Amino acid sequence: MKNQPFHKRLGFALTGIRYAWRGEKSFRVQLVAALSVVLVLIWTQPSMVWWALLLICTGMVLAAELLNTALEAVVDHLHPEIHPAIGLAKDCAAGAVLVLSVTAACVFIAFLADTFLPA
């Protein structure tokens, strides 16, 4: 499986994104939020710094959602029974998504304040 051609690796990545889109409501919500942020950026046309900050934040949230989905799929497959350690691992992964989501929301609020509140 190592050293596959680029088009195959891209296909694997897109399969993972499709899996998350179909199976994870949280991923769909986060993706809609990310697209909304991009639309607001297009509408307001802020400086490149705001584009960079907000796109980094949205990308990190989506990546965290994908990693959380991957972790859940692996542990559910390897150990389908309920176990406290597995529950804790899943909770920590969900907590990472929450921390990144709150951070992204705070950056977006700072952007809105900078854009719409008088100086």
Biopython code that builds the backbone (N, CA, C, O; Angstrom):
import numpy as np
from Bio.PDB.StructureBuilder import StructureBuilder

atoms = [
    (1, "MET", "N", (0.809, -1.200, 0.000)),
    (1, "MET", "CA", (0.000, 0.000, 0.000)),
    (1, "MET", "C", (0.856, 1.269, 0.000)),
    (1, "MET", "O", (0.358, 2.334, -0.365)),
    (2, "LYS", "N", (2.098, 1.187, 0.390)),
    (2, "LYS", "CA", (2.958, 2.373, 0.429)),
    (2, "LYS", "C", (3.340, 2.795, -0.973)),
    (2, "LYS", "O", (3.365, 1.982, -1.897)),
    (3, "ASN", "N", (3.641, 4.095, -1.124)),
    (3, "ASN", "CA", (4.167, 4.661, -2.359)),
    (3, "ASN", "C", (3.247, 4.469, -3.563)),
    (3, "ASN", "O", (3.708, 4.207, -4.674)),
    (4, "GLN", "N", (1.950, 4.602, -3.328)),
    (4, "GLN", "CA", (0.979, 4.535, -4.423)),
    (4, "GLN", "C", (1.095, 5.801, -5.271)),
    (4, "GLN", "O", (1.560, 6.829, -4.779)),
    (5, "PRO", "N", (0.680, 5.742, -6.530)),
    (5, "PRO", "CA", (0.674, 6.953, -7.360)),
    (5, "PRO", "C", (-0.249, 8.023, -6.748)),
    (5, "PRO", "O", (-1.174, 7.718, -5.995)),
    (6, "PHE", "N", (0.033, 9.266, -7.096)),
    (6, "PHE", "CA", (-0.715, 10.386, -6.519)),
    (6, "PHE", "C", (-2.218, 10.235, -6.721)),
    (6, "PHE", "O", (-2.987, 10.463, -5.787)),
    (7, "HIS", "N", (-2.650, 9.857, -7.919)),
    (7, "HIS", "CA", (-4.087, 9.769, -8.181)),
    (7, "HIS", "C", (-4.766, 8.737, -7.281)),
    (7, "HIS", "O", (-5.922, 8.918, -6.898)),
    (8, "LYS", "N", (-4.066, 7.666, -6.943)),
    (8, "LYS", "CA", (-4.647, 6.670, -6.030)),
    (8, "LYS", "C", (-4.725, 7.221, -4.610)),
    (8, "LYS", "O", (-5.731, 7.033, -3.926)),
    (9, "ARG", "N", (-3.673, 7.899, -4.165)),
    (9, "ARG", "CA", (-3.685, 8.486, -2.819)),
    (9, "ARG", "C", (-4.773, 9.551, -2.711)),
    (9, "ARG", "O", (-5.444, 9.657, -1.685)),
    (10, "LEU", "N", (-4.944, 10.338, -3.770)),
    (10, "LEU", "CA", (-6.009, 11.328, -3.798)),
    (10, "LEU", "C", (-7.370, 10.640, -3.714)),
    (10, "LEU", "O", (-8.268, 11.114, -3.018)),
    (11, "GLY", "N", (-7.517, 9.543, -4.411)),
    (11, "GLY", "CA", (-8.763, 8.768, -4.353)),
    (11, "GLY", "C", (-9.053, 8.262, -2.949)),
    (11, "GLY", "O", (-10.199, 8.300, -2.504)),
    (12, "PHE", "N", (-8.025, 7.785, -2.244)),
    (12, "PHE", "CA", (-8.213, 7.322, -0.866)),
    (12, "PHE", "C", (-8.695, 8.473, 0.016)),
    (12, "PHE", "O", (-9.606, 8.311, 0.828)),
    (13, "ALA", "N", (-8.068, 9.632, -0.157)),
    (13, "ALA", "CA", (-8.437, 10.801, 0.654)),
    (13, "ALA", "C", (-9.881, 11.217, 0.380)),
    (13, "ALA", "O", (-10.635, 11.508, 1.309)),
    (14, "LEU", "N", (-10.260, 11.243, -0.894)),
    (14, "LEU", "CA", (-11.629, 11.627, -1.236)),
    (14, "LEU", "C", (-12.644, 10.599, -0.729)),
    (14, "LEU", "O", (-13.759, 10.957, -0.352)),
    (15, "THR", "N", (-12.258, 9.337, -0.721)),
    (15, "THR", "CA", (-13.134, 8.300, -0.154)),
    (15, "THR", "C", (-13.367, 8.560, 1.326)),
    (15, "THR", "O", (-14.487, 8.417, 1.818)),
    (16, "GLY", "N", (-12.312, 8.940, 2.033)),
    (16, "GLY", "CA", (-12.462, 9.250, 3.458)),
    (16, "GLY", "C", (-13.362, 10.446, 3.691)),
    (16, "GLY", "O", (-14.180, 10.440, 4.610)),
    (17, "ILE", "N", (-13.218, 11.470, 2.865)),
    (17, "ILE", "CA", (-14.071, 12.655, 3.001)),
    (17, "ILE", "C", (-15.528, 12.291, 2.695)),
    (17, "ILE", "O", (-16.436, 12.731, 3.400)),
    (18, "ARG", "N", (-15.752, 11.492, 1.652)),
    (18, "ARG", "CA", (-17.118, 11.053, 1.329)),
    (18, "ARG", "C", (-17.710, 10.242, 2.482)),
    (18, "ARG", "O", (-18.879, 10.409, 2.830)),
    (19, "TYR", "N", (-16.897, 9.367, 3.069)),
    (19, "TYR", "CA", (-17.362, 8.554, 4.202)),
    (19, "TYR", "C", (-17.798, 9.456, 5.361)),
    (19, "TYR", "O", (-18.855, 9.247, 5.955)),
    (20, "ALA", "N", (-16.984, 10.447, 5.672)),
    (20, "ALA", "CA", (-17.325, 11.365, 6.756)),
    (20, "ALA", "C", (-18.575, 12.164, 6.410)),
    (20, "ALA", "O", (-19.430, 12.376, 7.269)),
    (21, "TRP", "N", (-18.691, 12.608, 5.168)),
    (21, "TRP", "CA", (-19.869, 13.381, 4.741)),
    (21, "TRP", "C", (-21.141, 12.552, 4.903)),
    (21, "TRP", "O", (-22.153, 13.043, 5.403)),
    (22, "ARG", "N", (-21.080, 11.303, 4.479)),
    (22, "ARG", "CA", (-22.268, 10.441, 4.525)),
    (22, "ARG", "C", (-22.616, 9.988, 5.936)),
    (22, "ARG", "O", (-23.791, 9.862, 6.281)),
    (23, "GLY", "N", (-21.598, 9.744, 6.750)),
    (23, "GLY", "CA", (-21.847, 9.099, 8.034)),
    (23, "GLY", "C", (-21.778, 9.975, 9.264)),
    (23, "GLY", "O", (-22.184, 9.550, 10.346)),
    (24, "GLU", "N", (-21.274, 11.187, 9.126)),
    (24, "GLU", "CA", (-21.055, 12.026, 10.302)),
    (24, "GLU", "C", (-21.766, 13.369, 10.161)),
    (24, "GLU", "O", (-21.357, 14.227, 9.378)),
    (25, "LYS", "N", (-22.830, 13.530, 10.928)),
    (25, "LYS", "CA", (-23.571, 14.793, 10.896)),
    (25, "LYS", "C", (-22.670, 15.958, 11.309)),
    (25, "LYS", "O", (-22.771, 17.048, 10.746)),
    (26, "SER", "N", (-21.793, 15.735, 12.284)),
    (26, "SER", "CA", (-20.887, 16.796, 12.734)),
    (26, "SER", "C", (-20.015, 17.290, 11.598)),
    (26, "SER", "O", (-19.774, 18.492, 11.481)),
    (27, "PHE", "N", (-19.532, 16.375, 10.750)),
    (27, "PHE", "CA", (-18.692, 16.782, 9.622)),
    (27, "PHE", "C", (-19.498, 17.626, 8.645)),
    (27, "PHE", "O", (-19.003, 18.629, 8.131)),
    (28, "ARG", "N", (-20.736, 17.223, 8.386)),
    (28, "ARG", "CA", (-21.574, 18.001, 7.471)),
    (28, "ARG", "C", (-21.824, 19.403, 8.028)),
    (28, "ARG", "O", (-21.762, 20.383, 7.286)),
    (29, "VAL", "N", (-22.102, 19.501, 9.313)),
    (29, "VAL", "CA", (-22.335, 20.804, 9.941)),
    (29, "VAL", "C", (-21.076, 21.660, 9.847)),
    (29, "VAL", "O", (-21.147, 22.835, 9.486)),
    (30, "GLN", "N", (-19.931, 21.077, 10.169)),
    (30, "GLN", "CA", (-18.674, 21.826, 10.133)),
    (30, "GLN", "C", (-18.334, 22.255, 8.702)),
    (30, "GLN", "O", (-17.818, 23.354, 8.498)),
    (31, "LEU", "N", (-18.614, 21.412, 7.720)),
    (31, "LEU", "CA", (-18.324, 21.767, 6.332)),
    (31, "LEU", "C", (-19.227, 22.907, 5.860)),
    (31, "LEU", "O", (-18.770, 23.811, 5.160)),
    (32, "VAL", "N", (-20.496, 22.869, 6.238)),
    (32, "VAL", "CA", (-21.405, 23.972, 5.900)),
    (32, "VAL", "C", (-20.934, 25.259, 6.575)),
    (32, "VAL", "O", (-20.974, 26.328, 5.967)),
    (33, "ALA", "N", (-20.489, 25.161, 7.825)),
    (33, "ALA", "CA", (-19.958, 26.345, 8.517)),
    (33, "ALA", "C", (-18.723, 26.880, 7.795)),
    (33, "ALA", "O", (-18.576, 28.092, 7.633)),
    (34, "ALA", "N", (-17.844, 25.991, 7.365)),
    (34, "ALA", "CA", (-16.635, 26.415, 6.650)),
    (34, "ALA", "C", (-16.994, 27.108, 5.338)),
    (34, "ALA", "O", (-16.407, 28.135, 4.996)),
    (35, "LEU", "N", (-17.944, 26.556, 4.612)),
    (35, "LEU", "CA", (-18.364, 27.183, 3.361)),
    (35, "LEU", "C", (-19.019, 28.534, 3.623)),
    (35, "LEU", "O", (-18.860, 29.463, 2.831)),
    (36, "SER", "N", (-19.748, 28.653, 4.716)),
    (36, "SER", "CA", (-20.348, 29.938, 5.088)),
    (36, "SER", "C", (-19.272, 30.974, 5.379)),
    (36, "SER", "O", (-19.397, 32.131, 4.979)),
    (37, "VAL", "N", (-18.222, 30.565, 6.071)),
    (37, "VAL", "CA", (-17.107, 31.476, 6.352)),
    (37, "VAL", "C", (-16.483, 31.946, 5.039)),
    (37, "VAL", "O", (-16.187, 33.131, 4.886)),
    (38, "VAL", "N", (-16.281, 31.035, 4.100)),
    (38, "VAL", "CA", (-15.699, 31.413, 2.807)),
    (38, "VAL", "C", (-16.611, 32.411, 2.087)),
    (38, "VAL", "O", (-16.123, 33.374, 1.496)),
    (39, "LEU", "N", (-17.914, 32.192, 2.130)),
    (39, "LEU", "CA", (-18.840, 33.140, 1.494)),
    (39, "LEU", "C", (-18.763, 34.518, 2.151)),
    (39, "LEU", "O", (-18.793, 35.538, 1.462)),
    (40, "VAL", "N", (-18.664, 34.549, 3.472)),
    (40, "VAL", "CA", (-18.528, 35.839, 4.170)),
    (40, "VAL", "C", (-17.212, 36.508, 3.771)),
    (40, "VAL", "O", (-17.173, 37.724, 3.581)),
    (41, "LEU", "N", (-16.151, 35.739, 3.642)),
    (41, "LEU", "CA", (-14.868, 36.303, 3.213)),
    (41, "LEU", "C", (-14.962, 36.881, 1.804)),
    (41, "LEU", "O", (-14.438, 37.962, 1.534)),
    (42, "ILE", "N", (-15.629, 36.162, 0.911)),
    (42, "ILE", "CA", (-15.798, 36.664, -0.454)),
    (42, "ILE", "C", (-16.616, 37.953, -0.443)),
    (42, "ILE", "O", (-16.304, 38.899, -1.166)),
    (43, "TRP", "N", (-17.652, 37.984, 0.371)),
    (43, "TRP", "CA", (-18.534, 39.157, 0.458)),
    (43, "TRP", "C", (-17.815, 40.377, 1.037)),
    (43, "TRP", "O", (-17.943, 41.483, 0.511)),
    (44, "THR", "N", (-17.062, 40.175, 2.118)),
    (44, "THR", "CA", (-16.435, 41.311, 2.812)),
    (44, "THR", "C", (-15.076, 41.690, 2.230)),
    (44, "THR", "O", (-14.620, 42.816, 2.432)),
    (45, "GLN", "N", (-14.430, 40.795, 1.527)),
    (45, "GLN", "CA", (-13.108, 41.009, 0.936)),
    (45, "GLN", "C", (-12.111, 41.637, 1.920)),
    (45, "GLN", "O", (-11.597, 42.729, 1.678)),
    (46, "PRO", "N", (-11.844, 40.938, 3.030)),
    (46, "PRO", "CA", (-10.898, 41.475, 4.011)),
    (46, "PRO", "C", (-9.458, 41.310, 3.537)),
    (46, "PRO", "O", (-9.196, 40.803, 2.446)),
    (47, "SER", "N", (-8.539, 41.748, 4.382)),
    (47, "SER", "CA", (-7.119, 41.586, 4.054)),
    (47, "SER", "C", (-6.760, 40.095, 4.031)),
    (47, "SER", "O", (-7.477, 39.254, 4.573)),
    (48, "MET", "N", (-5.641, 39.802, 3.392)),
    (48, "MET", "CA", (-5.192, 38.412, 3.261)),
    (48, "MET", "C", (-4.931, 37.747, 4.616)),
    (48, "MET", "O", (-5.036, 36.527, 4.741)),
    (49, "VAL", "N", (-4.595, 38.543, 5.619)),
    (49, "VAL", "CA", (-4.347, 37.973, 6.944)),
    (49, "VAL", "C", (-5.617, 37.315, 7.484)),
    (49, "VAL", "O", (-5.558, 36.219, 8.041)),
    (50, "TRP", "N", (-6.760, 37.979, 7.323)),
    (50, "TRP", "CA", (-8.018, 37.379, 7.783)),
    (50, "TRP", "C", (-8.355, 36.137, 6.974)),
    (50, "TRP", "O", (-8.818, 35.142, 7.531)),
    (51, "TRP", "N", (-8.125, 36.185, 5.652)),
    (51, "TRP", "CA", (-8.336, 34.990, 4.840)),
    (51, "TRP", "C", (-7.508, 33.829, 5.386)),
    (51, "TRP", "O", (-8.019, 32.729, 5.594)),
    (52, "ALA", "N", (-6.228, 34.091, 5.613)),
    (52, "ALA", "CA", (-5.331, 33.036, 6.079)),
    (52, "ALA", "C", (-5.777, 32.490, 7.433)),
    (52, "ALA", "O", (-5.861, 31.276, 7.617)),
    (53, "LEU", "N", (-6.061, 33.377, 8.375)),
    (53, "LEU", "CA", (-6.460, 32.929, 9.712)),
    (53, "LEU", "C", (-7.732, 32.085, 9.676)),
    (53, "LEU", "O", (-7.800, 31.017, 10.284)),
    (54, "LEU", "N", (-8.728, 32.575, 8.961)),
    (54, "LEU", "CA", (-10.006, 31.861, 8.949)),
    (54, "LEU", "C", (-9.932, 30.563, 8.148)),
    (54, "LEU", "O", (-10.563, 29.574, 8.520)),
    (55, "LEU", "N", (-9.176, 30.553, 7.063)),
    (55, "LEU", "CA", (-9.047, 29.307, 6.309)),
    (55, "LEU", "C", (-8.228, 28.269, 7.078)),
    (55, "LEU", "O", (-8.524, 27.075, 7.016)),
    (56, "ILE", "N", (-7.212, 28.715, 7.793)),
    (56, "ILE", "CA", (-6.462, 27.779, 8.645)),
    (56, "ILE", "C", (-7.381, 27.196, 9.712)),
    (56, "ILE", "O", (-7.380, 25.988, 9.945)),
    (57, "CYS", "N", (-8.158, 28.048, 10.353)),
    (57, "CYS", "CA", (-9.072, 27.566, 11.398)),
    (57, "CYS", "C", (-10.082, 26.563, 10.848)),
    (57, "CYS", "O", (-10.287, 25.500, 11.433)),
    (58, "THR", "N", (-10.714, 26.903, 9.718)),
    (58, "THR", "CA", (-11.721, 25.984, 9.181)),
    (58, "THR", "C", (-11.075, 24.680, 8.709)),
    (58, "THR", "O", (-11.645, 23.604, 8.890)),
    (59, "GLY", "N", (-9.907, 24.772, 8.115)),
    (59, "GLY", "CA", (-9.220, 23.554, 7.697)),
    (59, "GLY", "C", (-8.853, 22.660, 8.868)),
    (59, "GLY", "O", (-8.959, 21.437, 8.784)),
    (60, "MET", "N", (-8.420, 23.277, 9.963)),
    (60, "MET", "CA", (-8.055, 22.484, 11.142)),
    (60, "MET", "C", (-9.280, 21.815, 11.766)),
    (60, "MET", "O", (-9.202, 20.671, 12.214)),
    (61, "VAL", "N", (-10.399, 22.519, 11.795)),
    (61, "VAL", "CA", (-11.622, 21.919, 12.342)),
    (61, "VAL", "C", (-12.052, 20.726, 11.487)),
    (61, "VAL", "O", (-12.379, 19.664, 12.016)),
    (62, "LEU", "N", (-12.052, 20.904, 10.170)),
    (62, "LEU", "CA", (-12.443, 19.797, 9.294)),
    (62, "LEU", "C", (-11.467, 18.622, 9.405)),
    (62, "LEU", "O", (-11.887, 17.465, 9.407)),
    (63, "ALA", "N", (-10.184, 18.914, 9.495)),
    (63, "ALA", "CA", (-9.196, 17.842, 9.659)),
    (63, "ALA", "C", (-9.400, 17.108, 10.978)),
    (63, "ALA", "O", (-9.296, 15.883, 11.033)),
    (64, "ALA", "N", (-9.690, 17.852, 12.036)),
    (64, "ALA", "CA", (-9.938, 17.222, 13.331)),
    (64, "ALA", "C", (-11.180, 16.331, 13.273)),
    (64, "ALA", "O", (-11.191, 15.242, 13.848)),
    (65, "GLU", "N", (-12.222, 16.789, 12.582)),
    (65, "GLU", "CA", (-13.423, 15.960, 12.409)),
    (65, "GLU", "C", (-13.094, 14.666, 11.673)),
    (65, "GLU", "O", (-13.579, 13.595, 12.038)),
    (66, "LEU", "N", (-12.265, 14.772, 10.634)),
    (66, "LEU", "CA", (-11.876, 13.571, 9.891)),
    (66, "LEU", "C", (-11.053, 12.620, 10.758)),
    (66, "LEU", "O", (-11.252, 11.406, 10.709)),
    (67, "LEU", "N", (-10.133, 13.166, 11.548)),
    (67, "LEU", "CA", (-9.340, 12.313, 12.444)),
    (67, "LEU", "C", (-10.222, 11.665, 13.509)),
    (67, "LEU", "O", (-10.029, 10.498, 13.850)),
    (68, "ASN", "N", (-11.176, 12.411, 14.026)),
    (68, "ASN", "CA", (-12.110, 11.860, 15.008)),
    (68, "ASN", "C", (-12.918, 10.715, 14.384)),
    (68, "ASN", "O", (-13.107, 9.671, 15.009)),
    (69, "THR", "N", (-13.389, 10.916, 13.159)),
    (69, "THR", "CA", (-14.141, 9.876, 12.454)),
    (69, "THR", "C", (-13.274, 8.642, 12.225)),
    (69, "THR", "O", (-13.736, 7.513, 12.397)),
    (70, "ALA", "N", (-12.021, 8.857, 11.839)),
    (70, "ALA", "CA", (-11.104, 7.732, 11.608)),
    (70, "ALA", "C", (-10.860, 6.954, 12.890)),
    (70, "ALA", "O", (-10.889, 5.723, 12.890)),
    (71, "LEU", "N", (-10.618, 7.671, 13.982)),
    (71, "LEU", "CA", (-10.391, 7.008, 15.270)),
    (71, "LEU", "C", (-11.606, 6.177, 15.674)),
    (71, "LEU", "O", (-11.468, 5.028, 16.093)),
    (72, "GLU", "N", (-12.785, 6.757, 15.546)),
    (72, "GLU", "CA", (-14.002, 6.031, 15.908)),
    (72, "GLU", "C", (-14.180, 4.785, 15.056)),
    (72, "GLU", "O", (-14.545, 3.729, 15.572)),
    (73, "ALA", "N", (-13.925, 4.895, 13.754)),
    (73, "ALA", "CA", (-14.084, 3.736, 12.873)),
    (73, "ALA", "C", (-13.129, 2.615, 13.251)),
    (73, "ALA", "O", (-13.516, 1.447, 13.287)),
    (74, "VAL", "N", (-11.886, 2.972, 13.532)),
    (74, "VAL", "CA", (-10.888, 1.947, 13.877)),
    (74, "VAL", "C", (-11.222, 1.279, 15.201)),
    (74, "VAL", "O", (-11.240, 0.051, 15.282)),
    (75, "VAL", "N", (-11.485, 2.055, 16.232)),
    (75, "VAL", "CA", (-11.718, 1.433, 17.540)),
    (75, "VAL", "C", (-13.030, 0.664, 17.562)),
    (75, "VAL", "O", (-13.122, -0.365, 18.231)),
    (76, "ASP", "N", (-14.040, 1.134, 16.853)),
    (76, "ASP", "CA", (-15.301, 0.382, 16.799)),
    (76, "ASP", "C", (-15.123, -0.939, 16.064)),
    (76, "ASP", "O", (-15.755, -1.938, 16.408)),
    (77, "HIS", "N", (-14.257, -0.942, 15.049)),
    (77, "HIS", "CA", (-14.003, -2.179, 14.317)),
    (77, "HIS", "C", (-13.169, -3.155, 15.154)),
    (77, "HIS", "O", (-13.471, -4.348, 15.201)),
    (78, "LEU", "N", (-12.128, -2.650, 15.808)),
    (78, "LEU", "CA", (-11.231, -3.530, 16.561)),
    (78, "LEU", "C", (-11.806, -3.973, 17.897)),
    (78, "LEU", "O", (-11.490, -5.056, 18.390)),
    (79, "HIS", "N", (-12.642, -3.140, 18.474)),
    (79, "HIS", "CA", (-13.184, -3.453, 19.806)),
    (79, "HIS", "C", (-14.617, -2.958, 19.887)),
    (79, "HIS", "O", (-14.877, -1.910, 20.480)),
    (80, "PRO", "N", (-15.563, -3.705, 19.294)),
    (80, "PRO", "CA", (-16.946, -3.223, 19.233)),
    (80, "PRO", "C", (-17.650, -3.149, 20.596)),
    (80, "PRO", "O", (-18.663, -2.462, 20.731)),
    (81, "GLU", "N", (-17.126, -3.842, 21.588)),
    (81, "GLU", "CA", (-17.746, -3.780, 22.911)),
    (81, "GLU", "C", (-17.434, -2.436, 23.572)),
    (81, "GLU", "O", (-16.432, -1.791, 23.265)),
    (82, "ILE", "N", (-18.306, -2.040, 24.474)),
    (82, "ILE", "CA", (-18.073, -0.802, 25.217)),
    (82, "ILE", "C", (-16.948, -1.041, 26.218)),
    (82, "ILE", "O", (-16.948, -2.032, 26.948)),
    (83, "HIS", "N", (-15.996, -0.123, 26.239)),
    (83, "HIS", "CA", (-14.873, -0.203, 27.169)),
    (83, "HIS", "C", (-14.530, 1.207, 27.616)),
    (83, "HIS", "O", (-14.501, 2.120, 26.791)),
    (84, "PRO", "N", (-14.267, 1.411, 28.920)),
    (84, "PRO", "CA", (-13.999, 2.761, 29.412)),
    (84, "PRO", "C", (-12.821, 3.446, 28.717)),
    (84, "PRO", "O", (-12.888, 4.648, 28.459)),
    (85, "ALA", "N", (-11.761, 2.728, 28.412)),
    (85, "ALA", "CA", (-10.593, 3.342, 27.773)),
    (85, "ALA", "C", (-10.928, 3.795, 26.349)),
    (85, "ALA", "O", (-10.475, 4.849, 25.900)),
    (86, "ILE", "N", (-11.721, 2.991, 25.649)),
    (86, "ILE", "CA", (-12.114, 3.370, 24.290)),
    (86, "ILE", "C", (-13.041, 4.577, 24.343)),
    (86, "ILE", "O", (-12.916, 5.494, 23.532)),
    (87, "GLY", "N", (-13.966, 4.581, 25.291)),
    (87, "GLY", "CA", (-14.841, 5.737, 25.457)),
    (87, "GLY", "C", (-14.046, 7.002, 25.757)),
    (87, "GLY", "O", (-14.365, 8.077, 25.250)),
    (88, "LEU", "N", (-13.017, 6.872, 26.576)),
    (88, "LEU", "CA", (-12.175, 8.019, 26.908)),
    (88, "LEU", "C", (-11.409, 8.519, 25.677)),
    (88, "LEU", "O", (-11.297, 9.726, 25.465)),
    (89, "ALA", "N", (-10.887, 7.598, 24.871)),
    (89, "ALA", "CA", (-10.183, 7.998, 23.648)),
    (89, "ALA", "C", (-11.125, 8.740, 22.702)),
    (89, "ALA", "O", (-10.751, 9.762, 22.126)),
    (90, "LYS", "N", (-12.334, 8.232, 22.544)),
    (90, "LYS", "CA", (-13.317, 8.902, 21.684)),
    (90, "LYS", "C", (-13.691, 10.274, 22.251)),
    (90, "LYS", "O", (-13.822, 11.241, 21.500)),
    (91, "ASP", "N", (-13.861, 10.359, 23.555)),
    (91, "ASP", "CA", (-14.202, 11.634, 24.189)),
    (91, "ASP", "C", (-13.086, 12.656, 24.007)),
    (91, "ASP", "O", (-13.352, 13.832, 23.760)),
    (92, "CYS", "N", (-11.842, 12.209, 24.129)),
    (92, "CYS", "CA", (-10.709, 13.124, 23.936)),
    (92, "CYS", "C", (-10.648, 13.628, 22.501)),
    (92, "CYS", "O", (-10.388, 14.808, 22.269)),
    (93, "ALA", "N", (-10.883, 12.748, 21.543)),
    (93, "ALA", "CA", (-10.889, 13.166, 20.144)),
    (93, "ALA", "C", (-12.015, 14.169, 19.886)),
    (93, "ALA", "O", (-11.817, 15.164, 19.188)),
    (94, "ALA", "N", (-13.185, 13.905, 20.447)),
    (94, "ALA", "CA", (-14.299, 14.850, 20.310)),
    (94, "ALA", "C", (-13.970, 16.166, 21.007)),
    (94, "ALA", "O", (-14.347, 17.236, 20.529)),
    (95, "GLY", "N", (-13.271, 16.090, 22.130)),
    (95, "GLY", "CA", (-12.844, 17.303, 22.828)),
    (95, "GLY", "C", (-11.883, 18.131, 21.988)),
    (95, "GLY", "O", (-11.939, 19.360, 22.013)),
    (96, "ALA", "N", (-11.008, 17.475, 21.249)),
    (96, "ALA", "CA", (-10.081, 18.190, 20.366)),
    (96, "ALA", "C", (-10.856, 18.951, 19.290)),
    (96, "ALA", "O", (-10.526, 20.093, 18.973)),
    (97, "VAL", "N", (-11.883, 18.317, 18.734)),
    (97, "VAL", "CA", (-12.717, 18.989, 17.739)),
    (97, "VAL", "C", (-13.418, 20.189, 18.372)),
    (97, "VAL", "O", (-13.505, 21.255, 17.763)),
    (98, "LEU", "N", (-13.912, 20.014, 19.582)),
    (98, "LEU", "CA", (-14.594, 21.111, 20.272)),
    (98, "LEU", "C", (-13.651, 22.287, 20.515)),
    (98, "LEU", "O", (-14.018, 23.437, 20.274)),
    (99, "VAL", "N", (-12.442, 22.004, 20.991)),
    (99, "VAL", "CA", (-11.463, 23.082, 21.253)),
    (99, "VAL", "C", (-11.161, 23.850, 19.968)),
    (99, "VAL", "O", (-11.146, 25.081, 19.966)),
    (100, "LEU", "N", (-10.924, 23.128, 18.885)),
    (100, "LEU", "CA", (-10.649, 23.798, 17.609)),
    (100, "LEU", "C", (-11.868, 24.572, 17.105)),
    (100, "LEU", "O", (-11.722, 25.658, 16.545)),
    (101, "SER", "N", (-13.053, 24.027, 17.298)),
    (101, "SER", "CA", (-14.268, 24.709, 16.855)),
    (101, "SER", "C", (-14.498, 26.002, 17.627)),
    (101, "SER", "O", (-14.856, 27.020, 17.036)),
    (102, "VAL", "N", (-14.297, 25.971, 18.932)),
    (102, "VAL", "CA", (-14.461, 27.180, 19.747)),
    (102, "VAL", "C", (-13.401, 28.212, 19.361)),
    (102, "VAL", "O", (-13.694, 29.404, 19.272)),
    (103, "THR", "N", (-12.181, 27.755, 19.135)),
    (103, "THR", "CA", (-11.117, 28.667, 18.709)),
    (103, "THR", "C", (-11.476, 29.311, 17.377)),
    (103, "THR", "O", (-11.333, 30.523, 17.213)),
    (104, "ALA", "N", (-11.940, 28.509, 16.427)),
    (104, "ALA", "CA", (-12.322, 29.042, 15.115)),
    (104, "ALA", "C", (-13.464, 30.038, 15.253)),
    (104, "ALA", "O", (-13.467, 31.071, 14.583)),
    (105, "ALA", "N", (-14.428, 29.745, 16.107)),
    (105, "ALA", "CA", (-15.545, 30.670, 16.326)),
    (105, "ALA", "C", (-15.053, 31.985, 16.920)),
    (105, "ALA", "O", (-15.527, 33.053, 16.535)),
    (106, "CYS", "N", (-14.123, 31.918, 17.838)),
    (106, "CYS", "CA", (-13.562, 33.141, 18.438)),
    (106, "CYS", "C", (-12.810, 33.972, 17.403)),
    (106, "CYS", "O", (-12.917, 35.199, 17.396)),
    (107, "VAL", "N", (-12.051, 33.312, 16.529)),
    (107, "VAL", "CA", (-11.347, 34.037, 15.470)),
    (107, "VAL", "C", (-12.365, 34.685, 14.528)),
    (107, "VAL", "O", (-12.169, 35.818, 14.090)),
    (108, "PHE", "N", (-13.440, 33.976, 14.219)),
    (108, "PHE", "CA", (-14.464, 34.536, 13.345)),
    (108, "PHE", "C", (-15.148, 35.737, 14.002)),
    (108, "PHE", "O", (-15.433, 36.727, 13.329)),
    (109, "ILE", "N", (-15.409, 35.659, 15.295)),
    (109, "ILE", "CA", (-15.992, 36.795, 16.018)),
    (109, "ILE", "C", (-15.039, 37.989, 15.989)),
    (109, "ILE", "O", (-15.471, 39.127, 15.806)),
    (110, "ALA", "N", (-13.754, 37.732, 16.169)),
    (110, "ALA", "CA", (-12.763, 38.822, 16.097)),
    (110, "ALA", "C", (-12.769, 39.450, 14.706)),
    (110, "ALA", "O", (-12.680, 40.670, 14.568)),
    (111, "PHE", "N", (-12.874, 38.608, 13.676)),
    (111, "PHE", "CA", (-12.951, 39.123, 12.313)),
    (111, "PHE", "C", (-14.192, 39.998, 12.133)),
    (111, "PHE", "O", (-14.107, 41.093, 11.577)),
    (112, "LEU", "N", (-15.347, 39.512, 12.605)),
    (112, "LEU", "CA", (-16.583, 40.292, 12.468)),
    (112, "LEU", "C", (-16.464, 41.627, 13.205)),
    (112, "LEU", "O", (-16.875, 42.666, 12.688)),
    (113, "ALA", "N", (-15.906, 41.593, 14.404)),
    (113, "ALA", "CA", (-15.738, 42.834, 15.169)),
    (113, "ALA", "C", (-14.800, 43.797, 14.439)),
    (113, "ALA", "O", (-15.074, 44.994, 14.357)),
    (114, "ASP", "N", (-13.714, 43.280, 13.918)),
    (114, "ASP", "CA", (-12.760, 44.113, 13.193)),
    (114, "ASP", "C", (-13.373, 44.705, 11.923)),
    (114, "ASP", "O", (-13.059, 45.829, 11.529)),
    (115, "THR", "N", (-14.248, 43.928, 11.297)),
    (115, "THR", "CA", (-14.833, 44.336, 10.031)),
    (115, "THR", "C", (-16.012, 45.301, 10.196)),
    (115, "THR", "O", (-16.147, 46.252, 9.427)),
    (116, "PHE", "N", (-16.864, 45.057, 11.198)),
    (116, "PHE", "CA", (-18.122, 45.785, 11.274)),
    (116, "PHE", "C", (-18.239, 46.773, 12.417)),
    (116, "PHE", "O", (-19.111, 47.641, 12.381)),
    (117, "LEU", "N", (-17.389, 46.674, 13.434)),
    (117, "LEU", "CA", (-17.469, 47.640, 14.528)),
    (117, "LEU", "C", (-16.574, 48.827, 14.226)),
    (117, "LEU", "O", (-15.469, 48.661, 13.710)),
    (118, "PRO", "N", (-17.049, 50.036, 14.550)),
    (118, "PRO", "CA", (-16.209, 51.204, 14.296)),
    (118, "PRO", "C", (-14.943, 51.180, 15.146)),
    (118, "PRO", "O", (-14.947, 50.694, 16.278)),
    (119, "ALA", "N", (-13.879, 51.704, 14.591)),
    (119, "ALA", "CA", (-12.581, 51.699, 15.273)),
    (119, "ALA", "C", (-12.524, 52.695, 16.394)),
    (119, "ALA", "O", (-11.499, 52.811, 17.065)),
]
sb = StructureBuilder()
sb.init_structure("model")
sb.init_model(0)
sb.init_chain("A")
sb.init_seg("    ")
for serial, (resi, resn, name, xyz) in enumerate(atoms, 1):
    if name == "N":
        sb.init_residue(resn, " ", resi, " ")
    sb.init_atom(name, np.array(xyz, "f"), 0.0, 1.0, " ", f" {name:<3s}", serial, name[0])
structure = sb.get_structure()
